[in-house]
Amino acid sequence: MTRHVALLAYPDCQLLDISGPWQVFASANALSPQPLYQLTLVADAVGPVSTNGGLAVHATHTYHQLKRLLPLDTLLVAGGSGVMQQRDIAAVKQLLCEVAPIVRRLGSICSGAFLLAAAGLLDGCRVTTHWRHAPQLADEYPAISVEPDALYIESNGRYTSAGITAGIDLALSLVEADHGAELAGRVARELVVFLHRPGGQSQFSEILRKQQATGPLRRLLDQLHADPSVDHGLESMADLMAVSPRHLTRLFRRHLDTTPGTYLTQLRLEQARLALLSERENLSLERLAQRWRLGGAEQLRRQFQRYYGVSPSVYRQRFASSQTGLIQESAPCL
């Protein structure tokens, strides 16, 4: 059975929100004996649609023709700066409300959640979006439950995903649900991406959070990142900054919205996560916990589950094997 998938674009949408999921489904077609997905790009008018990067995509159907494409299996709304204008267009919201009951899977990529939320189609659902937009989404639409640190979420038949490349993760999860993990894995390897990041995995790393830090914290963070295994305590970190422990805690709250201890723990977890992917190391959880000062194996397991949304064993199984496959398949290109 061929499943009909439509992506909704508009002026100033995010290019990768369209092209990323589109390519996942297109690659699934290319890797199968017969087409599995029929793909359609929908916009307010047939023809070129300028994305917020300046590159145009070509829509083959208008919003008003969307009902002619029914039954649709999946409809995904792209994100991008133009979504704020789209959510103010009553006709677009009305159309989405009309097709929602007869689309098997309705979802959004990144800030596309604002358009679904404005149409009332996410009420009562758990949703996610790009972490930068999550506070605004939660504030403006209190009827939905925003989880800002998830990659993608399915709730009450609605599918939402975080920023940009998370749309690829969402699309891979849909391919896996439709046709199994083996095909999703082949698509991921073809696209040279991880297969596939669990929806509950954290959106961003401590390295990205470090880049947001300014002023006096930068010097300390450079030292923490240089060797997280050093026995850094609150007192010693404060001494490095020549401030009191209380003032250091205030600086972390102001610039990173966390505490020094939590930041350091997450940084050490990140090092343990990377070690889990290393074929050379293959360390036990107990050894990893000792190396990165994360207590024992059980403490590491609990913290890993809380922060990344999966257990260390599941993470190693999913990502270490896919990363090895990616390296092997990419080698001829070097």
C-alpha positions in Angstrom: 0.0 0.0 0.0 1.3 3.4 -0.9 0.9 6.0 1.8 0.2 9.6 0.8 2.3 12.1 2.7 1.8 15.9 2.3 4.0 18.6 3.6 2.6 22.1 4.1 4.9 25.0 3.1 4.5 28.8 3.2 6.7 31.8 2.5 9.7 31.9 4.9 9.3 28.4 6.1 12.4 26.5 7.1 14.0 24.7 4.1 15.2 21.7 6.1 11.8 21.3 7.7 10.6 20.5 4.2 13.6 18.8 2.6 14.6 16.7 5.6 11.4 14.7 6.1 10.8 14.7 2.4 14.1 13.0 1.7 13.5 10.4 4.4 10.3 9.3 2.7 11.9 9.6 -0.8 14.8 7.5 0.3 12.4 4.8 1.6 10.9 4.7 -1.8 14.3 4.4 -3.5 15.3 1.5 -1.2 12.1 -0.4 -1.8 11.0 -2.6 -4.7 7.9 -0.4 -5.1 7.0 3.1 -4.0 5.9 3.2 -0.4 5.1 6.9 -0.2 3.4 9.4 -2.5 4.8 12.9 -1.7 3.0 16.2 -2.2 4.1 19.7 -1.3 1.1 22.0 -0.5 1.2 25.8 -0.3 -1.1 28.8 -0.7 -0.4 28.8 -4.4 1.1 26.4 -7.0 4.6 27.3 -7.8 7.8 28.4 -6.1 7.7 29.0 -2.3 10.6 31.0 -0.9 12.1 29.5 2.2 13.7 31.6 5.0 17.1 30.7 3.6 16.2 32.2 0.2 16.0 28.9 -1.7 12.7 28.2 -3.2 10.7 24.9 -3.2 8.0 24.1 -5.7 4.4 23.4 -4.5 2.2 21.3 -6.7 -1.1 21.8 -4.9 -2.7 24.7 -3.0 -4.2 24.6 0.5 -7.7 24.5 -1.0 -6.8 21.5 -3.1 -5.7 19.6 0.0 -9.1 18.1 0.5 -8.9 16.6 -3.0 -5.8 14.6 -1.9 -7.8 12.8 0.8 -7.5 10.3 2.2 -4.1 11.5 3.4 -2.0 9.2 5.5 0.3 12.0 6.9 0.3 15.7 6.9 3.3 17.6 8.3 3.4 21.4 8.8 6.8 22.9 8.4 8.2 25.5 10.8 10.0 28.7 10.1 9.7 32.4 10.7 6.7 32.7 8.4 4.6 30.5 10.7 3.6 33.4 12.8 1.9 35.0 9.8 0.2 31.8 8.8 -1.3 31.2 12.2 -3.2 34.5 11.8 -4.9 33.4 8.6 -8.3 32.0 9.5 -8.7 30.1 6.2 -5.5 28.1 6.8 -6.6 27.1 10.3 -10.1 26.2 9.2 -8.7 24.0 6.5 -6.4 22.2 9.0 -9.4 21.6 11.3 -11.4 20.2 8.4 -8.8 17.7 7.3 -7.5 16.8 10.8 -10.2 14.2 11.5 -9.5 12.3 8.3 -5.7 12.4 8.3 -4.2 9.4 10.1 -1.1 11.3 11.3 -1.1 15.1 11.7 2.1 16.7 12.8 4.6 19.6 12.7 8.3 20.2 12.4 9.9 22.8 14.8 7.8 25.9 15.1 5.1 24.5 12.8 3.5 23.5 16.2 2.4 27.2 16.5 0.1 26.8 13.5 -1.5 23.6 14.8 -1.8 25.1 18.2 -3.5 28.2 16.8 -6.0 25.9 15.1 -6.8 24.2 18.4 -5.4 20.9 17.1 -2.9 20.4 19.9 -5.2 21.0 22.9 -4.8 18.4 25.6 -1.6 17.0 23.9 2.0 16.8 25.0 4.1 18.6 22.4 7.6 19.8 21.7 9.2 22.4 19.5 12.6 24.1 19.1 13.8 24.8 22.6 14.1 28.5 21.9 10.4 28.7 21.0 9.1 26.4 23.8 8.5 29.0 26.4 6.5 31.1 24.0 4.4 28.1 22.9 3.6 27.2 26.4 2.8 30.7 27.4 0.5 31.4 24.4 -1.3 28.1 24.4 -1.9 26.9 28.0 -4.2 24.1 26.8 -1.2 22.1 25.6 1.7 20.6 27.6 5.1 21.7 26.2 8.1 19.4 26.7 11.0 21.6 25.6 13.7 19.0 25.8 12.3 16.2 23.6 13.2 15.6 20.0 9.8 14.5 19.0 6.5 13.4 20.6 3.4 11.5 19.6 0.4 12.4 21.7 -3.3 11.8 21.0 -2.5 11.1 17.3 -0.5 14.4 17.0 3.2 14.4 16.1 5.5 17.3 17.0 9.2 17.6 16.7 12.0 19.9 17.8 14.2 22.1 15.7 15.1 21.4 12.1 17.0 18.1 12.0 14.7 16.6 14.5 12.2 16.5 11.6 14.4 13.8 10.1 14.2 11.8 13.4 10.5 12.1 13.4 10.2 11.0 9.7 12.5 8.0 10.4 10.3 7.0 13.3 7.2 7.1 11.0 9.0 5.0 8.4 9.9 2.5 11.2 6.3 2.4 12.4 5.1 1.8 8.8 7.7 -0.6 7.5 10.0 -1.7 10.4 13.4 -0.9 11.8 15.3 -2.6 9.1 14.1 -0.2 6.4 14.4 2.8 8.7 18.0 1.7 9.4 18.8 1.5 5.7 17.3 5.0 5.1 19.4 6.4 8.0 22.6 4.9 6.7 21.8 6.2 3.2 21.4 9.7 4.6 24.4 9.2 7.0 22.4 10.0 10.1 21.9 8.2 13.4 19.2 5.6 13.5 17.2 7.0 14.9 17.4 9.2 18.0 14.7 8.3 20.5 12.0 11.0 20.8 12.8 11.6 24.4 16.5 12.3 23.9 17.7 15.7 24.9 17.7 18.4 22.2 21.0 20.0 23.0 24.3 19.3 24.7 26.3 21.1 27.3 28.8 22.2 24.6 26.0 24.2 23.0 25.0 25.6 26.4 28.6 26.6 27.0 28.5 28.7 23.8 25.7 30.8 25.2 27.7 31.7 28.3 29.2 35.2 28.3 31.3 37.3 30.6 33.1 35.8 33.7 31.8 32.3 33.3 33.6 31.7 30.0 37.0 31.2 31.7 35.7 28.7 34.2 33.7 26.8 31.6 36.8 26.4 29.5 38.5 24.7 32.4 35.6 22.5 33.1 35.3 21.4 29.5 39.1 20.8 29.3 38.8 18.0 31.8 35.5 17.2 33.4 37.0 14.3 35.4 38.9 16.7 37.7 37.4 16.8 41.2 35.7 20.1 40.8 33.7 21.2 43.8 31.7 24.3 44.4 34.4 25.8 46.6 37.2 25.1 44.1 35.2 26.4 41.2 34.4 29.6 43.2 38.1 29.9 44.0 39.0 29.7 40.2 36.6 32.6 39.7 37.8 34.5 42.8 34.1 34.8 43.9 32.1 33.3 46.7 30.2 30.0 46.2 26.9 31.9 46.5 27.9 34.4 43.9 29.1 31.6 41.6 25.7 29.9 41.9 24.0 33.2 41.1 26.2 33.6 37.9 25.2 30.1 36.7 21.6 30.8 37.3 21.7 34.1 35.5 23.7 32.9 32.4 22.9 29.2 32.1 19.7 28.7 34.2 21.3 25.9 36.2 23.6 25.3 39.1 27.4 24.6 38.9 26.9 21.1 40.2 24.2 20.2 37.7 26.1 21.7 34.8 29.2 19.7 35.7 27.2 16.5 36.1 25.6 17.0 32.7 29.0 17.7 31.2 30.3 14.5 32.7 27.3 12.6 31.4 28.1 13.9 27.9 31.6 12.4 28.2 30.2 9.1 29.3 27.7 9.2 26.4 30.5 9.7 23.9 32.5 6.9 25.5 29.5 4.5 25.0 29.9 5.0 21.3 33.6 4.2 21.3 34.5 0.7 19.9 38.0 1.1 21.3 37.0 1.7 24.9 33.9 -0.6 25.5 34.0 0.2 29.2 31.5 -1.1 31.7 29.1 1.3 33.3 31.0 1.0 36.6 34.3 2.0 34.9 32.6 4.9 33.1 31.0 6.1 36.3 34.4 6.0 38.1 36.2 7.7 35.2 33.7 10.6 35.1 33.0 10.9 38.8 29.3 9.9 38.4 29.1 7.6 41.4 28.5 3.9 40.6 26.9 2.0 37.7 23.3 2.4 39.1 23.7 6.1 39.6 25.0 6.5 36.1 22.1 4.5 34.7 19.5 6.6 36.5 21.1 9.9 35.5 21.5 8.8 31.9 17.9 7.7 31.7 16.7 11.0 33.3 18.8 13.3 31.0 18.8 11.4 27.7 15.5 9.6 28.0 17.0 6.1 27.4 19.1 3.7 29.3 22.9 3.5 28.6 22.5 -0.1 27.2 19.7 1.0 24.8 21.8 4.1 23.8 24.9 2.0 23.1 22.8 -0.6 21.1 21.1 1.9 18.9 23.9 4.4 18.3 27.1 2.5 18.5 26.0 0.1 15.8 24.6 2.8 13.6 27.7 4.9 13.9 29.9 2.0 13.0 27.8 1.3 9.9 27.9 5.0 8.9 31.7 5.0 9.1 32.0 1.8 7.1 29.7 3.0 4.4 31.2 6.5 4.2 34.8 5.3 4.0 34.9 5.0 0.1 34.1 8.7 -0.2 37.3 9.7 1.5 
